[in-house]
Amino acid sequence: MKATIEFDDLLYRRLKIEAARQGRTVRELVAEGVRYVLDGPPAGTSVSETTEHGEWRPAWLGQLRGFASSVEDHSIEAARASIVRGRSLTAGE
């Protein structure tokens, strides 16, 4: 999809220089920047919401550790059976 974005002159010059320096296109850098904003941590994320390596993880990801520690069989078949059981419970069966 195409979009028109207006940059101030100085910012666009810096963008073009950086793209050339990296051997990439302006389009690639802009797409990377948008992905960074959309996939990165929400604004105002505290250090406690990052891993020991400084990587951001969604808060719900840590909750999975509790589920995993209570399961003995981690095979794909056991996971599928668990999902089916969960669907049966939510369907009122």
MMTF fields as JSON, N, C-alpha, C and O atoms, coordinates in Angstrom:
{
  "mmtfVersion": "1.0.0",
  "mmtfProducer": "UNKNOWN",
  "numBonds": 371,
  "numAtoms": 372,
  "numGroups": 93,
  "numChains": 1,
  "numModels": 1,
  "chainsPerModel": [1],
  "groupsPerChain": [93],
  "chainIdList": ["A"],
  "bondAtomList": [4, 2, 8, 6, 12, 10, 16, 14, 20, 18, 24, 22, 28, 26, 32, 30, 36, 34, 40, 38, 44, 42, 48, 46, 52, 50, 56, 54, 60, 58, 64, 62, 68, 66, 72, 70, 76, 74, 80, 78, 84, 82, 88, 86, 92, 90, 96, 94, 100, 98, 104, 102, 108, 106, 112, 110, 116, 114, 120, 118, 124, 122, 128, 126, 132, 130, 136, 134, 140, 138, 144, 142, 148, 146, 152, 150, 156, 154, 160, 158, 164, 162, 168, 166, 172, 170, 176, 174, 180, 178, 184, 182, 188, 186, 192, 190, 196, 194, 200, 198, 204, 202, 208, 206, 212, 210, 216, 214, 220, 218, 224, 222, 228, 226, 232, 230, 236, 234, 240, 238, 244, 242, 248, 246, 252, 250, 256, 254, 260, 258, 264, 262, 268, 266, 272, 270, 276, 274, 280, 278, 284, 282, 288, 286, 292, 290, 296, 294, 300, 298, 304, 302, 308, 306, 312, 310, 316, 314, 320, 318, 324, 322, 328, 326, 332, 330, 336, 334, 340, 338, 344, 342, 348, 346, 352, 350, 356, 354, 360, 358, 364, 362, 368, 366],
  "bondOrderList": [1, 1, 1, 1, 1, 1, 1, 1, 1, 1, 1, 1, 1, 1, 1, 1, 1, 1, 1, 1, 1, 1, 1, 1, 1, 1, 1, 1, 1, 1, 1, 1, 1, 1, 1, 1, 1, 1, 1, 1, 1, 1, 1, 1, 1, 1, 1, 1, 1, 1, 1, 1, 1, 1, 1, 1, 1, 1, 1, 1, 1, 1, 1, 1, 1, 1, 1, 1, 1, 1, 1, 1, 1, 1, 1, 1, 1, 1, 1, 1, 1, 1, 1, 1, 1, 1, 1, 1, 1, 1, 1, 1],
  "groupList": [{"groupName": "MET", "atomNameList": ["N", "CA", "C", "O"], "elementList": ["N", "C", "C", "O"], "formalChargeList": [0, 0, 0, 0], "bondAtomList": [1, 0, 2, 1, 3, 2], "bondOrderList": [1, 1, 2], "singleLetterCode": "M", "chemCompType": "L-PEPTIDE LINKING"}, {"groupName": "LYS", "atomNameList": ["N", "CA", "C", "O"], "elementList": ["N", "C", "C", "O"], "formalChargeList": [0, 0, 0, 0], "bondAtomList": [1, 0, 2, 1, 3, 2], "bondOrderList": [1, 1, 2], "singleLetterCode": "K", "chemCompType": "L-PEPTIDE LINKING"}, {"groupName": "ALA", "atomNameList": ["N", "CA", "C", "O"], "elementList": ["N", "C", "C", "O"], "formalChargeList": [0, 0, 0, 0], "bondAtomList": [1, 0, 2, 1, 3, 2], "bondOrderList": [1, 1, 2], "singleLetterCode": "A", "chemCompType": "L-PEPTIDE LINKING"}, {"groupName": "THR", "atomNameList": ["N", "CA", "C", "O"], "elementList": ["N", "C", "C", "O"], "formalChargeList": [0, 0, 0, 0], "bondAtomList": [1, 0, 2, 1, 3, 2], "bondOrderList": [1, 1, 2], "singleLetterCode": "T", "chemCompType": "L-PEPTIDE LINKING"}, {"groupName": "ILE", "atomNameList": ["N", "CA", "C", "O"], "elementList": ["N", "C", "C", "O"], "formalChargeList": [0, 0, 0, 0], "bondAtomList": [1, 0, 2, 1, 3, 2], "bondOrderList": [1, 1, 2], "singleLetterCode": "I", "chemCompType": "L-PEPTIDE LINKING"}, {"groupName": "GLU", "atomNameList": ["N", "CA", "C", "O"], "elementList": ["N", "C", "C", "O"], "formalChargeList": [0, 0, 0, 0], "bondAtomList": [1, 0, 2, 1, 3, 2], "bondOrderList": [1, 1, 2], "singleLetterCode": "E", "chemCompType": "L-PEPTIDE LINKING"}, {"groupName": "PHE", "atomNameList": ["N", "CA", "C", "O"], "elementList": ["N", "C", "C", "O"], "formalChargeList": [0, 0, 0, 0], "bondAtomList": [1, 0, 2, 1, 3, 2], "bondOrderList": [1, 1, 2], "singleLetterCode": "F", "chemCompType": "L-PEPTIDE LINKING"}, {"groupName": "ASP", "atomNameList": ["N", "CA", "C", "O"], "elementList": ["N", "C", "C", "O"], "formalChargeList": [0, 0, 0, 0], "bondAtomList": [1, 0, 2, 1, 3, 2], "bondOrderList": [1, 1, 2], "singleLetterCode": "D", "chemCompType": "L-PEPTIDE LINKING"}, {"groupName": "LEU", "atomNameList": ["N", "CA", "C", "O"], "elementList": ["N", "C", "C", "O"], "formalChargeList": [0, 0, 0, 0], "bondAtomList": [1, 0, 2, 1, 3, 2], "bondOrderList": [1, 1, 2], "singleLetterCode": "L", "chemCompType": "L-PEPTIDE LINKING"}, {"groupName": "TYR", "atomNameList": ["N", "CA", "C", "O"], "elementList": ["N", "C", "C", "O"], "formalChargeList": [0, 0, 0, 0], "bondAtomList": [1, 0, 2, 1, 3, 2], "bondOrderList": [1, 1, 2], "singleLetterCode": "Y", "chemCompType": "L-PEPTIDE LINKING"}, {"groupName": "ARG", "atomNameList": ["N", "CA", "C", "O"], "elementList": ["N", "C", "C", "O"], "formalChargeList": [0, 0, 0, 0], "bondAtomList": [1, 0, 2, 1, 3, 2], "bondOrderList": [1, 1, 2], "singleLetterCode": "R", "chemCompType": "L-PEPTIDE LINKING"}, {"groupName": "GLN", "atomNameList": ["N", "CA", "C", "O"], "elementList": ["N", "C", "C", "O"], "formalChargeList": [0, 0, 0, 0], "bondAtomList": [1, 0, 2, 1, 3, 2], "bondOrderList": [1, 1, 2], "singleLetterCode": "Q", "chemCompType": "L-PEPTIDE LINKING"}, {"groupName": "GLY", "atomNameList": ["N", "CA", "C", "O"], "elementList": ["N", "C", "C", "O"], "formalChargeList": [0, 0, 0, 0], "bondAtomList": [1, 0, 2, 1, 3, 2], "bondOrderList": [1, 1, 2], "singleLetterCode": "G", "chemCompType": "PEPTIDE LINKING"}, {"groupName": "VAL", "atomNameList": ["N", "CA", "C", "O"], "elementList": ["N", "C", "C", "O"], "formalChargeList": [0, 0, 0, 0], "bondAtomList": [1, 0, 2, 1, 3, 2], "bondOrderList": [1, 1, 2], "singleLetterCode": "V", "chemCompType": "L-PEPTIDE LINKING"}, {"groupName": "PRO", "atomNameList": ["N", "CA", "C", "O"], "elementList": ["N", "C", "C", "O"], "formalChargeList": [0, 0, 0, 0], "bondAtomList": [1, 0, 2, 1, 3, 2], "bondOrderList": [1, 1, 2], "singleLetterCode": "P", "chemCompType": "L-PEPTIDE LINKING"}, {"groupName": "SER", "atomNameList": ["N", "CA", "C", "O"], "elementList": ["N", "C", "C", "O"], "formalChargeList": [0, 0, 0, 0], "bondAtomList": [1, 0, 2, 1, 3, 2], "bondOrderList": [1, 1, 2], "singleLetterCode": "S", "chemCompType": "L-PEPTIDE LINKING"}, {"groupName": "HIS", "atomNameList": ["N", "CA", "C", "O"], "elementList": ["N", "C", "C", "O"], "formalChargeList": [0, 0, 0, 0], "bondAtomList": [1, 0, 2, 1, 3, 2], "bondOrderList": [1, 1, 2], "singleLetterCode": "H", "chemCompType": "L-PEPTIDE LINKING"}, {"groupName": "TRP", "atomNameList": ["N", "CA", "C", "O"], "elementList": ["N", "C", "C", "O"], "formalChargeList": [0, 0, 0, 0], "bondAtomList": [1, 0, 2, 1, 3, 2], "bondOrderList": [1, 1, 2], "singleLetterCode": "W", "chemCompType": "L-PEPTIDE LINKING"}],
  "groupTypeList": [0, 1, 2, 3, 4, 5, 6, 7, 7, 8, 8, 9, 10, 10, 8, 1, 4, 5, 2, 2, 10, 11, 12, 10, 3, 13, 10, 5, 8, 13, 2, 5, 12, 13, 10, 9, 13, 8, 7, 12, 14, 14, 2, 12, 3, 15, 13, 15, 5, 3, 3, 5, 16, 12, 5, 17, 10, 14, 2, 17, 8, 12, 11, 8, 10, 12, 6, 2, 15, 15, 13, 5, 7, 16, 15, 4, 5, 2, 2, 10, 2, 15, 4, 13, 10, 12, 10, 15, 8, 3, 2, 12, 5],
  "groupIdList": [1, 2, 3, 4, 5, 6, 7, 8, 9, 10, 11, 12, 13, 14, 15, 16, 17, 18, 19, 20, 21, 22, 23, 24, 25, 26, 27, 28, 29, 30, 31, 32, 33, 34, 35, 36, 37, 38, 39, 40, 41, 42, 43, 44, 45, 46, 47, 48, 49, 50, 51, 52, 53, 54, 55, 56, 57, 58, 59, 60, 61, 62, 63, 64, 65, 66, 67, 68, 69, 70, 71, 72, 73, 74, 75, 76, 77, 78, 79, 80, 81, 82, 83, 84, 85, 86, 87, 88, 89, 90, 91, 92, 93],
  "secStructList": [7, 7, 7, 7, 7, 7, 7, 7, 2, 2, 2, 2, 2, 2, 2, 2, 2, 2, 2, 2, 2, 2, 6, 7, 7, 2, 2, 2, 2, 2, 2, 2, 2, 2, 2, 2, 2, 2, 2, 1, 7, 7, 6, 6, 7, 7, 4, 4, 4, 5, 7, 6, 6, 1, 7, 5, 7, 7, 2, 2, 2, 2, 2, 2, 2, 2, 2, 2, 2, 6, 7, 1, 7, 7, 1, 2, 2, 2, 2, 2, 2, 2, 2, 2, 2, 2, 2, 2, 2, 2, 6, 6, 7],
  "xCoordList": [0.847, 0.0, 0.893, 1.932, 0.495, 1.25, 0.628, -0.586, 1.492, 1.022, 1.935, 3.117, 1.382, 2.172, 2.411, 1.476, 3.682, 4.05, 4.872, 5.799, 4.546, 5.303, 6.304, 5.94, 7.569, 8.646, 9.166, 9.099, 9.687, 10.363, 11.675, 12.203, 12.185, 13.332, 14.548, 15.174, 14.884, 16.06, 15.903, 16.842, 14.742, 14.506, 14.613, 15.204, 14.043, 14.104, 15.541, 15.935, 16.329, 17.733, 18.492, 19.285, 18.239, 18.888, 18.481, 19.307, 17.212, 16.707, 17.383, 17.796, 17.497, 18.148, 19.623, 20.14, 20.288, 21.701, 21.861, 22.746, 21.017, 21.103, 20.786, 21.44, 19.8, 19.472, 20.665, 21.001, 21.302, 22.465, 23.619, 24.314, 23.815, 24.895, 24.721, 25.7, 23.468, 23.174, 22.981, 22.839, 22.975, 22.744, 21.31, 21.053, 20.391, 18.976, 18.179, 18.722, 16.886, 16.033, 15.345, 15.246, 14.876, 14.101, 12.859, 12.486, 12.224, 11.028, 11.31, 10.497, 12.457, 12.818, 12.993, 12.52, 13.68, 13.882, 12.58, 12.366, 11.711, 10.421, 9.599, 9.007, 9.553, 8.799, 9.374, 8.623, 10.707, 11.338, 10.958, 10.681, 10.949, 10.569, 9.124, 8.826, 8.241, 6.823, 6.683, 5.962, 7.373, 7.321, 7.844, 7.282, 8.915, 9.48, 8.453, 8.301, 7.765, 6.762, 5.591, 5.12, 5.121, 3.965, 4.28, 3.444, 5.479, 5.816, 6.606, 6.801, 7.057, 7.877, 7.028, 5.804, 7.687, 6.954, 6.065, 6.415, 4.933, 4.068, 4.786, 5.682, 4.395, 4.992, 4.84, 3.775, 5.883, 5.839, 6.11, 5.876, 6.597, 6.888, 8.039, 9.055, 7.865, 8.915, 9.942, 9.703, 11.075, 12.138, 11.669, 12.138, 10.759, 10.276, 9.503, 9.28, 9.095, 8.37, 9.295, 8.837, 10.609, 11.56, 12.265, 12.262, 12.873, 13.605, 14.95, 15.311, 15.695, 17.028, 17.976, 19.007, 17.636, 18.459, 17.963, 18.47, 16.979, 16.465, 15.426, 15.029, 14.974, 13.962, 12.583, 12.334, 11.696, 10.334, 9.541, 9.684, 8.707, 7.796, 6.426, 6.343, 5.351, 4.024, 3.836, 4.383, 3.07, 2.889, 2.328, 2.704, 1.444, 0.823, 1.811, 1.54, 2.94, 3.885, 4.435, 4.619, 4.696, 5.202, 4.207, 4.605, 2.938, 1.913, 1.943, 1.491, 2.468, 2.53, 3.487, 3.315, 4.495, 5.473, 4.78, 5.149, 3.794, 3.058, 2.303, 2.261, 1.708, 0.999, 1.97, 1.694, 3.087, 4.061, 4.644, 4.91, 4.846, 5.437, 4.48, 4.915, 3.184, 2.212, 1.894, 1.04, 2.572, 2.315, 3.527, 4.665, 3.273, 4.382, 4.666, 5.825, 3.628, 3.793, 3.703, 2.635, 4.81, 4.854, 4.801, 5.161, 4.366, 4.307, 3.183, 2.272, 3.257, 2.225, 0.878, -0.166, 0.904, -0.358, -1.026, -2.242, -0.237, -0.792, -1.324, -2.354, -0.625, -1.09, -2.419, -3.332, -2.531, -3.79, -4.932, -6.04, -4.668, -5.707, -6.151, -7.335, -5.204, -5.526, -6.4, -7.34, -6.088, -6.883, -8.305, -9.274, -8.418, -9.747, -10.54, -11.725, -9.889, -10.572, -11.033, -12.147, -10.193, -10.551, -11.719, -12.579, -11.77, -12.887, -14.172, -15.242, -14.067, -15.263, -15.812, -17.026, -14.913, -15.367, -16.017, -17.009, -15.474, -16.025, -17.3, -18.099, -17.499, -18.706, -19.881, -20.985, -19.637, -20.73, -20.933, -21.963, -19.975, -20.118, -19.499, -19.525],
  "yCoordList": [-1.171, 0.0, 1.235, 1.261, 2.225, 3.47, 4.495, 4.532, 5.324, 6.399, 7.605, 7.455, 8.776, 9.998, 10.501, 10.702, 10.701, 11.182, 12.447, 12.477, 13.473, 14.721, 14.781, 14.66, 14.97, 15.135, 16.561, 17.15, 17.119, 18.397, 18.124, 17.013, 19.135, 18.958, 18.345, 17.437, 18.826, 18.334, 16.856, 16.076, 16.474, 15.076, 14.17, 13.092, 14.602, 13.781, 13.652, 12.582, 14.732, 14.651, 13.658, 12.859, 13.716, 12.766, 11.339, 10.427, 11.146, 9.823, 9.299, 8.14, 10.136, 9.739, 9.401, 8.438, 10.2, 9.947, 8.612, 7.826, 8.358, 7.098, 5.907, 4.869, 6.04, 4.963, 4.674, 3.51, 5.705, 5.521, 4.899, 4.018, 5.356, 4.825, 3.322, 2.575, 2.882, 1.467, 0.675, -0.547, 1.353, 0.658, 0.168, -0.883, 0.926, 0.569, 1.709, 2.773, 1.477, 2.53, 3.28, 2.79, 4.476, 5.253, 4.457, 4.42, 3.826, 3.022, 1.935, 1.716, 1.25, 0.199, 0.757, 0.169, 1.902, 2.488, 2.959, 2.783, 3.555, 4.014, 2.819, 2.863, 1.737, 0.539, -0.056, -0.484, -0.086, -0.601, 0.247, -0.282, 1.559, 2.449, 2.251, 2.261, 2.075, 1.84, 0.521, 0.446, -0.53, -1.822, -1.685, -2.265, -0.924, -0.72, -0.08, -0.497, 0.917, 1.602, 0.671, 0.647, -0.089, -0.949, -2.201, -2.654, -2.769, -4.027, -3.851, -4.811, -2.647, -2.399, -2.232, -2.358, -1.951, -1.779, -0.537, 0.453, -0.587, 0.584, 1.76, 1.567, 2.945, 4.14, 4.091, 3.738, 4.438, 4.445, 3.091, 2.922, 2.114, 0.795, 0.903, 1.543, 0.272, 0.331, -0.767, -1.713, -0.628, -1.615, -2.974, -3.999, -3.009, -4.284, -5.097, -6.29, -4.481, -5.186, -5.682, -6.121, -5.612, -6.095, -7.325, -7.555, -8.121, -9.304, -8.892, -7.716, -9.863, -9.566, -9.065, -8.467, -9.304, -8.831, -7.494, -7.02, -6.88, -5.596, -5.667, -4.635, -6.874, -7.02, -6.904, -7.458, -6.194, -6.045, -7.297, -7.879, -7.713, -8.831, -8.408, -7.68, -8.85, -8.517, -9.121, -10.183, -8.452, -8.881, -10.298, -11.035, -10.688, -12.011, -13.14, -14.275, -12.874, -13.925, -14.575, -15.792, -13.807, -14.357, -15.268, -16.156, -15.072, -15.906, -17.33, -18.255, -17.514, -18.846, -19.756, -20.975, -19.166, -19.961, -20.78, -21.93, -20.207, -20.935, -22.122, -23.185, -21.949, -23.054, -24.151, -25.332, -23.781, -24.76, -25.59, -26.779, -24.976, -25.723, -26.759, -27.696, -26.602, -27.565, -28.685, -29.526, -28.708, -29.707, -30.618, -30.151, -31.919, -32.869, -33.205, -33.383, -33.294, -33.688, -32.442, -31.841, -32.054, -30.858, -31.198, -30.363, -32.386, -32.782, -32.039, -31.511, -32.005, -31.329, -32.022, -31.37, -33.333, -34.073, -33.672, -33.49, -33.536, -33.125, -31.694, -31.38, -30.836, -29.456, -29.42, -28.691, -30.205, -30.256, -30.775, -30.242, -31.816, -32.369, -31.323, -31.222, -30.557, -29.507, -28.432, -27.94, -28.073, -27.064, -27.574, -26.842, -28.818, -29.406, -29.425, -29.092, -29.813, -29.809, -28.398, -28.216, -27.403, -26.015, -25.542, -24.817, -25.936, -25.562, -26.22, -25.614, -27.455, -28.157, -27.466, -27.338, -27.022, -26.357, -25.016, -24.656, -24.277, -22.962, -23.075, -22.139, -24.206, -24.394, -24.848, -25.05, -25.01, -25.395, -26.889, -27.338, -27.681, -29.147, -29.709, -30.921],
  "zCoordList": [0.0, 0.0, 0.0, 0.661, -0.722, -0.774, 0.159, 0.357, 0.725, 1.603, 1.387, 1.077, 1.55, 1.454, 2.866, 3.64, 3.184, 4.514, 4.337, 3.528, 5.072, 4.992, 6.139, 7.308, 5.781, 6.749, 6.616, 5.537, 7.714, 7.543, 6.801, 6.845, 6.129, 5.237, 5.927, 5.381, 7.108, 7.807, 8.181, 8.02, 8.671, 9.043, 7.819, 7.893, 6.696, 5.487, 4.975, 4.513, 5.051, 4.64, 5.51, 5.012, 6.816, 7.73, 7.411, 7.454, 7.091, 6.739, 5.473, 5.425, 4.461, 3.209, 3.429, 2.862, 4.252, 4.54, 5.261, 4.924, 6.239, 6.984, 6.091, 6.192, 5.228, 4.292, 3.39, 3.168, 2.872, 2.008, 2.782, 2.276, 3.997, 4.831, 5.058, 5.074, 5.234, 5.487, 4.196, 4.237, 3.061, 1.796, 1.668, 1.081, 2.212, 2.208, 1.597, 1.303, 1.411, 0.869, 2.006, 3.13, 1.682, 2.653, 3.046, 4.219, 2.071, 2.336, 3.375, 4.273, 3.262, 4.215, 5.622, 6.595, 5.725, 7.055, 7.68, 8.879, 6.874, 7.409, 7.873, 8.951, 7.07, 7.46, 8.741, 9.617, 8.858, 10.076, 11.288, 12.365, 11.104, 12.192, 12.632, 13.826, 11.678, 12.006, 12.755, 13.75, 12.279, 12.979, 14.398, 15.327, 14.571, 15.899, 16.835, 17.984, 16.34, 17.167, 17.489, 18.626, 16.51, 16.713, 17.523, 18.306, 17.346, 18.0, 19.288, 20.032, 19.553, 20.727, 21.972, 21.928, 23.075, 24.324, 24.278, 23.637, 24.946, 24.992, 25.653, 26.475, 25.296, 25.89, 27.4, 27.907, 28.112, 29.57, 30.199, 31.396, 29.431, 29.973, 30.968, 30.697, 32.111, 33.123, 32.891, 32.14, 33.541, 33.421, 33.918, 33.424, 34.88, 35.425, 34.389, 34.591, 33.296, 32.25, 31.152, 30.096, 31.402, 30.418, 30.974, 32.183, 30.086, 30.519, 31.076, 31.04, 31.594, 32.125, 31.043, 31.352, 29.776, 28.668, 28.12, 27.103, 28.781, 28.35, 27.252, 26.711, 26.909, 25.87, 26.493, 27.563, 25.836, 26.324, 26.014, 24.939, 26.949, 26.76, 27.276, 28.265, 26.628, 27.15, 28.534, 28.832, 29.371, 30.755, 30.864, 31.775, 29.961, 30.042, 29.796, 30.188, 29.164, 28.839, 30.103, 30.133, 31.13, 32.386, 33.071, 33.824, 32.832, 33.437, 32.904, 33.579, 31.703, 31.121, 31.875, 31.885, 32.506, 33.256, 34.348, 34.582, 35.011, 36.047, 35.481, 36.099, 34.312, 33.669, 33.263, 33.475, 32.69, 32.208, 33.342, 33.165, 34.504, 35.614, 36.191, 36.86, 35.941, 36.476, 35.495, 35.775, 34.345, 33.311, 33.185, 33.141, 33.128, 32.987, 31.53, 31.154, 30.703, 29.311, 28.431, 28.317, 27.815, 26.981, 25.492, 24.662, 25.144, 23.742, 23.028, 23.665, 21.709, 20.926, 21.089, 21.092, 21.222, 21.413, 22.725, 22.774, 23.782, 25.073, 25.0, 25.595, 24.275, 24.121, 23.373, 23.761, 22.303, 21.557, 22.417, 22.367, 23.208, 24.087, 25.113, 25.433, 25.62, 26.581, 25.952, 26.577, 24.715, 24.011, 23.792, 23.99, 23.386, 23.16, 24.46, 24.47, 25.564, 26.866, 27.216, 27.705, 26.971, 27.262, 26.437, 26.94, 25.18, 24.319, 24.774, 24.717, 25.224, 25.704, 26.947, 27.108, 27.825, 29.041, 28.743, 29.377, 27.795, 27.487, 26.663, 26.627, 26.004, 25.202, 26.054, 25.547, 27.361, 28.249, 28.332, 28.836, 27.85, 27.9, 29.142, 29.351]
}
